[in-house]
Amino acid sequence: MIRLVRRAAVTVAMLTAAFGATAAVSLATAAPAAAAVTWTSADTQVEDQITVLINQKRTAAKCGVLRTEQKLRNAARLHSADMVTRNFFSHTGSNGSTFVQRAVRSGYNNASAENIAWGYRTANDVVTAWMNSAPHRANILNCANKAVGVGVARKADGTPYWTQDFGRV
């Protein structure tokens, strides 16, 4: 165990030296198998589309629009990738982490809620499902939330796993 910890520390130190602290932190906090998942511009577009759709719902409910927070997006993407690569579906990460811990690891300290879903093929479908679920709807329409990060990862067969993390700053 000590050797593993030392190897991890050496790896982080080498990454820091080679890429800078930000890159090292991002790589060091990723779930090991999540490295196999990549994001395309199409994924970013669908993540952004979800933000547009939920902001329409928030505007109708007299809440302010959410801004996309890249640190929350990173946490959301890594959680979706973790679920895909380890074949599970839960708010608890494969390492036992909560959404708050995952956000902190991505550099965001004011996470407030998380929505997850799987199998919905389009942004509209997943937002409709979340709006039809009281707890998910409450997260979307919580006017105290100011930021959001959406992450999608896909299984080999194309099945999407969605994570939406909210923040107060």
Number of C-alpha atoms within 10 A of each C-alpha: 6 7 8 9 10 11 12 13 13 12 15 19 15 13 18 16 12 11 11 12 14 13 14 18 16 16 16 17 14 20 18 11 13 20 13 8 17 11 13 7 8 9 16 15 12 17 22 16 17 22 24 17 15 22 19 15 18 19 15 11 12 11 18 17 20 24 17 19 18 16 21 32 25 23 30 30 28 27 35 31 30 25 27 24 20 13 10 13 17 12 18 14 20 16 8 8 13 16 24 21 16 25 27 16 19 22 17 19 17 16 21 20 19 22 19 21 19 18 14 16 12 13 19 15 13 20 22 15 14 20 18 11 11 10 13 19 19 13 20 27 22 18 17 15 22 18 22 28 27 30 28 26 27 21 15 10 6 10 15 22 25 26 28 28 30 31 24 16 16
